[in-house]
Amino acid sequence: MKRREFTTALGLGVVAAAALAETPAKAQQAAGGKSRLAQILERGTVRIGTTGDFNPMSFRDPGSNEYRGFDIEAMTQFAADTGVKIEWVPAEWATLVAGIAANRFDIFSGASVSMARAKTAAFSIPYLEAGTVPVTTKAGTSKFKTWESLNGAGIRIAVSMGTVFEEQARRHFPLSEIKAVQSPATGFQEVLAGRADATITSNVEASTLVKRFDQLSLLAPGLEMRNKRPFAFVVAQDDAAWLNYVNTWVGLKRIEGYFDMLEAKWLPKA
């Protein structure tokens, strides 16, 4: 299935899910509550959760300490189009869904879609597709050349706790030692420090890591990506009006070519 066909089909699924969520949303409004969209417009700010540790999607600029990246630029445009200001809310991958459920933020700046997260949070129409790739040291590429070579006794795979990569690592490498490190530690830092043989991450982050750190390398040129998944914005399940608004914005921006522009800027092809 082609990329646009896939994202369109998944987008239709999200709209259908939103329709199913309409009943509790109406009940909330009938009880005197307001949708998140109404609350956001009333107070003039949108609370956006982001981790700031996923370069080039969301990261801290070392000079200004401000958030930058693909998702940050997208959310900045979203707020501008909505006519409100942004309140950035620091978040962690391990508590992403809990933050949404606890109403700590109105929307999360972007995450890969997973069935586990979808049980308690809602995803927007996808705006980008990515896949998982292994990253090791340049010295490690002589020992590890395939996905299968990373699965074995004594092999250490480091991943960030609570991310989809922790789940994937346990599934792909059942014989290896999986080191789930807690933020602010990261999987690639464990590899750089010699405490892990490899990490797995999105090809999006991997392309940035190998440019930033000379010691790191993709496992092998042209190695297949696994766990191909779309990226989407995350919101609460109980507000169909808010999800519909976010979906409308994503759909319009996709047709306008806005996300293609962001991809060319932040994720240039190697």
Buried (B, 14 or more C-beta within 10 A) or exposed (E): EEEEEBBBEBBEEBBEBBEEBBEEBEEBBEEEBBBBBBBBBEEEBBBBBBBBBBBBBBBBEEEEEEBBBBBBBBBBBBBEEBEBEBBBBEBBBBBBBBBBBEEBBBBBBBBBBBEEBBEEBBBBBBBBBBBBBBBBBEEBBEEBEEBEBBBEEEBBBBBBBBBBBBBBBBEBBEEBBBBBBEBEBBBBBBBBEEEBBBBBBBBBBBBBBBEEBEEBBBBBEEEEBBBEBBBBBBBBBBBBBBBBBBBEBBBEBBEEEBBEEBBEEBBEEE
